[in-house]
Amino acid sequence: GPIVVWIRDDLRLDDNPALAHAAETGRPVVPLFVLDEESKGVRSLGGAHKWWLHHSLEGFARSLRGKGSQLTMRRGKAKEHVLDVIEAVGATALFFNRRYDPASRSVDDAIEEALSDDVSVERFSANILHDPESVETKTGGYYKVYTPFWKNVSETGFRDPIDAPRGLKQPDAFPRSDDLGDWDLLPTKPDWSGGLAEFFTPGEKAGQERLEYFCDDLLAGYHNGRERPFADETSRLSPHLRWGEISPFRAWDTANTYASRRKSIPGDAIRTFRQELVWRDFNYHLLYHFGRLETDNFNDRFDGFEWRNSKKDLQAWQRGLTGYPIVDAGMRQLWQTGWMHNRVRMIVGSFLTKDLLIDWRDGERWFWDTLVDGDIASNTAQWQWIGGAGADAQPFFRIFNPITQSEKFDPKGDYIRTFVPELKDLPSTAIHAPWEADESTLAEAGVTLGKTYPKPIVDHGEARQRALDAYDKVKG
Ligand code: FAD
């Protein structure tokens, strides 16, 4: 009988083990996507997510048609729709690639349990390089800190990526499908997606092109360039990885192949790229083993932490109006493009949780709504980490200084000038902390603090002390 291949965050034909293995059997294949925001514990998508997903599904459905197949799209509780489609086509097997967050795992388990014995279920590993069961500490637990995790896995070899299936056999009839347009995933009033579309093209094909471009043009300098927020020197593969348009095995294999062929790509560059892909895995392992990463402090000492409740400050941060140019540039890059450079994510994260003393969960939620790569593992784990509530490698008392960070990573102020245009005429000596500049410098650049650009909403020195005092109460 036919095989239903249930597609989730793996919107690709290339290196998609569930799809490839189904195709190999020679049996009819029914690809199914369910937009599930209703099952217990499953999060609704953010605004930027929806925009991305719409375009990604469009491209994926097109690619499937090119293979003689068709994507069935449903919206609602996954269990209802998966069981319904299995029945409608008389499927005798359900194939899918594993998911790792607790809510999705329970959905997957519940479906497997509900199926009768004549429908077999096969799960594949596709979306992270190391399955959570495959990495253990010496005492049999899981790693809570990245560096020892990296040391453990840094020499592991990976399976080869699997090529896209050549064709997919059709069932007698495809099941009923929704129209993507009826899901209203695209923003309309207003349509704020222009900036996102300028910066990114969703879909497998664009992801593959970006991967090639990165390996060809950027990889050789990646280990040096990745800390420069003003330059396009990172892979920007994060949304493609988030939606599974690119498999991490393919990303690694392609980069590694380039590195082994080209002497101009130093060992440091390829190692750094691998380390970043492993960060992603590490976050998934934390989520898998710890579970409630999105709600519960990884370090439970923080359960009694006195976060400040300030809607006004939270809004100033969200809108990029804190008066700290590097923070504001980051928040506006996020709003305009759906993405933010990693260094700046750390700066704005530290600023929210330490300078403003606002709960990391508020930052996480905002990122979730605005990032195209907002990822249940990486976003929650990285917010816990930067907010100090995560593992001890980034203790709370390590507080970023937004001015020295800005001077160090955006020395000429190019990044700030791009996203905070009202400061663009300030010289680089004044752009990192305009409130310290003299009147004539500001006047020449057309800047009036408090009018054309805000005064800092907190004094970093005082805010730092306030954060340390709050931390003293929980540090035990
Ligand atoms: P590159 O430097 O080219 O790295 C290659 C790939 O490695 C990335 O695409 C990404 O998949 C992975 N990667 C790199 N750094 C990290 C990291 N620190 N953690 C996990 N994976 C990493 N990343 C997300 O994918 N989704 C998120 O929701 C997310 N939220 C974050 C929130 C905060 C507060 C912070 C500090 C970081 C967050 N990151 C998140 C990690 C990181 O900022 C992005 O993965 C990275 O900026 C993506 O850009 P890139 O693809 O050009 O990265």
Boltz pocket constraint, residues with backbone or C-beta under 6 A from the ligand:
constraints:
  - pocket:
      binder: B
      contacts: [[A, 226], [A, 234], [A, 235], [A, 236], [A, 237], [A, 238], [A, 239], [A, 241], [A, 242], [A, 273], [A, 276], [A, 277], [A, 278], [A, 279], [A, 280], [A, 281], [A, 283], [A, 340], [A, 341], [A, 342], [A, 343], [A, 345], [A, 346], [A, 349], [A, 367], [A, 371], [A, 373], [A, 374], [A, 375], [A, 376], [A, 378], [A, 379], [A, 380], [A, 382], [A, 383], [A, 386]]
      max_distance: 6.0
